[in-house]
Amino acid sequence: MHLEKAAPGPAPEGCLTAAIRIPVRIVVLVVVVPVRLVWDALALCGAFLGRVLFRPLGRAYDWFHENVLAPVGRALARTAEALATATWWLLKAVLYWPWLGLWRHVLVPFAVHLVAAPAAWLYRAVLTPVGHGLARAAAWLYARLLAPLGRGTALTLWAVLVWPWTALWRYVAVPVATATYRHLLTPLGHGLAWLLKGLVNGLAWILKGLATGLMRLGKVLLVVPAVFLYRWVLTPVGRVLAVIGREIAAALAICWRMAGYISLAVGRALKWLARNLLGRPIGWFYRNVCTPVGHVLRDAVWRPAKQAAVETGRAVREALASARETVRRARRDAWHALVGGERRPEPVNAPRGQARNLGGAAPRQTVPGMVAEAEISLHKRG
């Protein structure tokens, strides 16, 4: 027979939790519902503004950036680059190349041929032999005169200045210092060390007793009351506060969801009211009043006015074209009359309503329903 271990269930709730839960949830629900309504209204307004205002503005800005700002920026960049290149070349032509040519073709040849070459010749032909001679003379003078004199002087100075002080240090100062350290300072130091050790031990015993007494006094005056306060005051209060905080957090979560449902119901109710009070009357007015009136205005006013405007424009254009052609012919005739010269035949437009025919005794009809007219040149017409 297999024994299955039961899964641990939720911890039992005490009367304090049950007594705190319902008032906290009621208060939190009363506080959270207006906040959730305002939040949902702001979210709806933000979504509407984003769909109606911000997105079109963003697309308009993208188009403006792609078609205006970017080309202008590229043009300005190319212009600035060209100006920078031209300025650089101008600065090089004004400030760099003249000084480079002066240095390369004037100063360097002058320094090489008029300064460096004479100085090198002077160094090789004059200064080097003179220096070698002076070096040899100084070496001979040192070897023959200064070296023996220096050795004698060194022995004299050592015998007068160094040897007496060395003997004084070795045979007088060192033995006296050794005897003083061994027979005077060492016993005195041992005595002082023993005395200091006794003082330190006594002071340590006194401090240990004081520390023990202060620890016991602090335990009685501080630790015991602090343990009592923590165990019998702070721990119960902390548990109560933890229960209240947990219940407030749970109430906030539950009431936020409940406020969401309430906000959704209020929004649907407002939507239904707006649809029945505004949307349907406005739609009915648009379908049954504005649309027929618009159709009547379009068919009875707009289209005839548009057709009349088109015909008027066409007639005005034809009249202007005829007037221009008349003025052009009159100007040409006046020019020929003043200057002279052979008059060139001009093409003649066939009258409307008649088909053109290549002249002959029996005109041939080319377009059904229209009478063909013989085409006669201006020379035959006179």
C-alpha positions in Angstrom: 0.0 0.0 0.0 1.5 3.3 -1.2 1.1 6.3 1.0 1.0 9.6 -1.0 2.1 12.7 0.8 -0.5 15.4 0.6 0.6 18.7 -1.0 0.8 21.5 1.5 -2.1 23.8 1.3 -2.2 27.6 1.8 -1.5 28.8 5.3 -4.6 29.4 7.4 -5.6 33.1 7.6 -6.2 34.6 11.0 -9.0 36.8 12.2 -6.7 39.9 11.9 -6.3 39.3 8.1 -10.1 38.8 7.6 -10.8 41.9 9.6 -8.4 44.1 7.6 -9.1 42.7 4.1 -12.7 44.0 3.5 -12.3 47.6 4.7 -9.0 48.0 2.9 -10.5 46.7 -0.4 -13.5 49.0 -0.1 -11.3 52.1 0.6 -8.8 51.1 -2.2 -11.7 50.5 -4.6 -13.1 54.0 -3.9 -9.7 55.6 -4.4 -8.6 53.5 -7.5 -11.8 53.8 -9.6 -11.5 57.5 -10.4 -7.8 57.1 -11.0 -8.5 54.2 -13.5 -11.2 56.2 -15.2 -8.8 59.1 -15.7 -6.1 56.8 -16.8 -8.3 55.1 -19.4 -9.5 58.5 -20.6 -6.0 59.8 -21.0 -4.9 56.6 -22.8 -7.9 56.9 -25.2 -7.1 60.6 -25.9 -3.5 59.7 -26.4 -4.3 57.0 -28.9 -6.7 59.3 -30.7 -4.2 62.1 -30.9 -1.5 59.7 -32.1 -3.8 58.4 -34.8 -5.2 61.7 -35.9 -2.4 64.2 -35.2 1.0 62.7 -34.3 1.2 60.1 -37.1 0.2 62.5 -39.9 2.6 65.1 -38.4 5.3 62.4 -38.4 4.6 61.4 -42.0 4.5 65.1 -43.0 7.8 65.6 -41.2 9.3 62.5 -42.9 8.2 63.8 -46.3 9.5 67.3 -45.6 12.8 65.9 -44.4 13.2 63.6 -47.4 12.1 66.2 -50.0 13.2 69.5 -48.5 15.6 69.3 -45.6 17.8 66.5 -46.9 18.3 68.0 -50.4 18.9 71.4 -48.9 21.3 69.9 -46.4 23.1 68.0 -49.1 23.3 71.1 -51.2 24.6 73.1 -48.3 27.1 70.4 -47.4 28.4 70.3 -51.0 28.6 74.1 -51.1 30.4 74.2 -47.7 32.8 71.5 -48.9 33.5 73.4 -52.1 34.0 76.6 -50.2 36.3 74.8 -47.7 38.3 73.3 -50.6 38.6 76.7 -52.3 39.6 78.4 -49.0 42.2 75.7 -48.3 43.7 76.1 -51.8 43.6 79.9 -51.4 45.3 79.7 -48.0 47.9 77.4 -49.4 48.5 79.6 -52.4 48.8 82.7 -50.1 50.4 81.5 -47.0 52.1 78.1 -47.7 53.6 78.0 -51.1 55.3 81.4 -51.0 57.1 80.6 -47.7 57.9 77.1 -49.0 59.5 78.5 -52.1 61.3 81.1 -50.0 62.6 78.4 -47.7 63.5 75.9 -50.4 65.0 78.2 -53.1 66.4 81.1 -51.0 67.1 80.3 -47.3 68.3 76.8 -47.7 70.8 77.6 -50.6 71.9 80.7 -48.7 72.5 78.7 -45.5 74.2 75.8 -47.3 76.5 77.8 -49.6 77.2 80.9 -47.5 77.1 79.6 -43.9 77.4 75.9 -43.6 80.2 75.4 -46.2 82.5 78.1 -44.8 81.9 76.9 -41.2 82.7 73.3 -42.2 85.9 74.4 -44.0 86.9 76.5 -40.9 86.2 73.5 -38.6 88.2 71.1 -40.8 91.1 73.3 -41.7 91.6 75.5 -38.6 89.8 74.4 -35.5 90.5 70.7 -35.7 94.3 71.1 -35.9 94.3 73.8 -33.2 92.2 71.6 -30.9 94.5 68.6 -31.5 97.6 70.7 -30.6 96.0 72.1 -27.4 94.9 68.5 -26.4 98.5 67.2 -26.8 99.9 70.2 -24.8 97.4 69.7 -22.0 98.2 66.0 -21.8 102.0 66.6 -21.6 101.5 69.3 -19.0 99.3 67.0 -16.8 101.7 64.0 -17.2 104.9 66.0 -16.4 103.8 68.5 -13.9 100.2 68.2 -12.4 100.2 64.5 -11.7 103.4 64.4 -9.5 102.3 67.6 -7.7 98.8 66.2 -7.1 100.1 62.9 -5.6 102.3 64.9 -3.1 99.5 67.2 -2.2 97.1 64.3 -1.6 99.5 62.6 0.8 100.1 65.8 2.7 96.3 66.5 3.0 95.6 62.9 4.1 98.3 63.1 6.8 97.1 66.4 8.1 93.3 66.1 7.8 92.2 62.4 7.6 94.6 60.3 9.7 94.1 62.2 13.1 90.3 62.0 12.9 90.4 58.3 11.9 92.7 57.5 14.9 90.5 59.5 17.3 87.3 57.6 16.1 88.9 54.2 16.1 90.9 54.3 19.4 88.9 56.8 21.6 85.2 57.3 20.5 84.3 53.6 19.7 85.7 52.1 23.0 84.0 54.8 25.2 80.6 54.4 23.4 80.8 50.6 23.8 81.5 50.7 27.5 78.8 53.3 28.1 76.2 51.1 26.3 77.2 47.9 28.0 77.6 49.1 31.6 75.1 52.0 31.8 72.4 52.1 29.2 71.6 48.3 29.2 70.9 48.0 32.9 68.9 51.2 32.9 66.8 50.0 29.9 66.1 46.7 31.6 64.9 48.5 34.7 62.6 50.8 32.7 61.2 47.9 30.8 60.3 46.0 34.0 58.7 49.1 35.5 56.7 49.8 32.3 55.6 46.1 32.1 54.3 46.3 35.7 52.4 49.6 34.9 50.9 48.1 31.8 49.7 44.9 33.6 48.1 47.0 36.3 46.4 49.3 33.9 45.2 46.3 31.9 43.7 44.7 35.0 42.0 47.9 35.9 40.6 48.4 32.4 39.4 44.8 32.3 37.5 45.2 35.5 35.9 48.5 34.2 35.0 46.9 30.9 33.4 43.9 32.6 31.3 46.2 34.9 30.3 48.4 31.9 29.3 45.4 29.9 27.1 44.0 32.7 25.6 47.5 33.2 24.9 47.9 29.5 23.3 44.5 29.3 21.0 45.3 32.2 20.2 48.8 31.0 20.2 48.4 27.2 20.1 44.8 25.9 17.4 43.4 28.1 14.9 46.3 27.4 15.8 46.2 23.6 15.1 42.5 23.5 11.9 43.0 25.3 10.9 45.8 23.0 11.8 43.8 19.9 10.1 40.6 21.0 6.9 42.0 22.5 6.3 45.3 20.7 8.1 45.6 17.3 7.5 42.0 16.2 3.7 42.2 16.6 3.6 45.6 15.1 5.7 44.5 12.2 3.5 41.5 11.6 0.4 43.7 11.6 2.1 46.2 9.2 3.2 43.3 6.9 -0.4 42.0 6.8 -1.7 45.5 6.1 0.9 46.0 3.3 0.2 42.6 1.7 -3.5 43.2 1.8 -3.1 46.7 0.4 -1.0 45.3 -2.5 -3.6 42.6 -3.2 -6.4 45.1 -2.9 -4.7 47.4 -5.4 -4.3 44.6 -7.9 -7.9 43.4 -7.6 -9.4 46.9 -7.5 -7.3 47.9 -10.5 -8.8 45.1 -12.5 -12.3 45.9 -11.2 -11.8 49.5 -12.1 -10.8 48.4 -15.5 -14.1 46.6 -15.9 -16.0 49.6 -14.6 -14.1 51.9 -16.9 -14.8 49.6 -19.8 -18.5 49.6 -18.9 -18.6 53.3 -18.6 -16.8 53.8 -21.9 -19.3 51.4 -23.6 -22.2 53.3 -22.1 -20.8 56.7 -23.2 -20.1 55.2 -26.7 -23.7 53.9 -26.9 -25.1 57.3 -25.7 -22.9 59.2 -28.2 -23.9 56.9 -31.0 -27.6 57.2 -30.3 -27.6 60.9 -29.4 -25.2 62.2 -32.0 -24.0 59.6 -34.4 -27.4 58.3 -35.7 -29.0 61.8 -36.0 -25.9 63.1 -37.8 -25.8 60.1 -40.1 -29.5 60.3 -40.9 -29.1 64.1 -41.6 -26.1 63.4 -43.8 -27.8 60.6 -45.8 -31.2 62.1 -46.1 -30.5 65.9 -46.3 -26.9 66.7 -47.1 -26.4 64.0 -49.8 -29.5 64.9 -51.8 -28.8 68.6 -51.5 -25.2 68.0 -52.6 -26.3 65.9 -55.6 -28.8 68.6 -56.6 -26.1 71.3 -56.3 -23.6 69.2 -58.2 -26.0 68.3 -61.1 -27.9 71.6 -61.3 -25.2 74.2 -60.4 -21.7 72.9 -60.4 -21.7 70.9 -63.6 -23.5 73.6 -65.8 -21.2 76.3 -64.3 -18.2 74.2 -65.0 -19.3 73.5 -68.6 -20.1 77.2 -69.1 -16.7 78.1 -67.8 -15.0 75.5 -70.0 -16.9 76.8 -73.1 -16.1 80.4 -72.2 -12.4 79.6 -71.8 -12.3 77.8 -75.1 -14.0 80.8 -76.8 -11.7 83.3 -75.2 -8.7 81.2 -76.2 -9.9 81.0 -79.8 -10.6 84.7 -79.9 -7.1 85.5 -78.5 -5.5 83.1 -81.0 -7.4 84.8 -83.9 -6.5 88.2 -82.6 -2.8 87.2 -82.3 -2.9 85.8 -85.8 -4.5 89.0 -87.2 -1.9 91.2 -85.4 0.9 89.0 -86.7 -0.3 89.2 -90.3 -0.8 93.0 -90.0 2.7 93.4 -88.7 4.2 91.2 -91.4 2.3 93.1 -94.1 3.4 96.4 -92.7 7.0 95.2 -92.6 6.8 94.1 -96.3 5.2 97.4 -97.2 8.0 99.3 -95.6 11.0 97.1 -96.4 9.8 95.4 -99.5 10.6 91.9 -100.8 8.8 89.0 -102.1 5.7 88.0 -100.3 5.6 84.4 -99.2 2.4 82.5 -99.4 0.8 81.7 -96.1 -1.2 78.6 -95.3 -4.9 79.1 -95.1 -7.0 77.3 -92.6 -10.0 75.6 -94.2 -13.4 76.9 -93.0 -15.2 74.7 -90.5 -17.9 72.4 -92.0 -16.1 71.8 -95.3 -13.6 69.2 -96.3 -10.4 70.1 -98.1 -9.9 69.0 -101.7 -6.9 69.4 -104.1 -8.6 71.7 -106.6 -10.3 70.5 -109.8 -13.4 70.8 -111.9 -15.3 68.0 -110.1 -14.7 68.2 -106.4 -14.5 64.8 -104.7 -16.3 64.4 -101.4 -14.0 63.0 -98.7 -16.1 63.1 -95.6 -19.7 61.8 -95.6 -22.2 64.6 -95.0 -19.7 67.4 -95.8 -19.2 69.3 -99.1 -15.7 69.3 -100.3 -14.2 72.7 -101.3 -11.5 73.3 -103.9 -8.2 74.5 -102.4 -7.0 77.5 -104.3 -3.7 79.2 -103.5 -3.3 82.8 -102.7 -1.5 83.5 -105.9 -4.6 82.4 -107.9 -6.9 84.2 -105.7 -5.0 87.4 -106.2 
